[in-house]
Amino acid sequence: MAILPILKYPDPRLREKSLVVTSFDHDLQALALNLAHTMLAAPGAGLAAPQVGHLLQMIVIAGVENDEDFDDQVLTLINPRISCAEGELSWEEGCLSVTDLNENVIRAKTIQVNYKGLDGQSRQMEAWGRRAVILQHEIDHLNGILFIDHISRLKRDIYRRRLKKLQKEEA
Ligand code: ZN
């Protein structure tokens, strides 16, 4: 297992669309393990393969204690699709690829996700609240969408300016 470097906004690779996974082979298993390891080390609640430079439709989310959906600490979802979304909620989000920013984003409150497991078998899960937010955030990454795309343009511009200043100070 390895901790992979996480791409940071505004890296253009974060804007690419990820490919559908078709082979559930050893390489995919290895990437899933590294992805999980990287997420837990960060630590983060979720991580998408494109965030570590692999344009594949795979995400991992961290489990919570006594959660029956998780046989392990981490759930891996491959080719996830939201099949049903209901309600609305506002939640403060951050992202391992977006340094030093937390903002409220409005998402669906309850979702149903169809996905494949690492064994290639189709599965379905329902999620609400925080977990629904995390899933929507990570699935967005597979389409090149970041949570800052969901905040106001003014807030985004302020953040961009702040980031440029930070980068200048670091240089
Ligand atoms: Zn993110």
Boltz pocket constraint, residues with backbone or C-beta under 6 A from the ligand:
constraints:
  - pocket:
      binder: B
      contacts: [[A, 46], [A, 94], [A, 95], [A, 96], [A, 97], [A, 137], [A, 138], [A, 141]]
      max_distance: 6.0
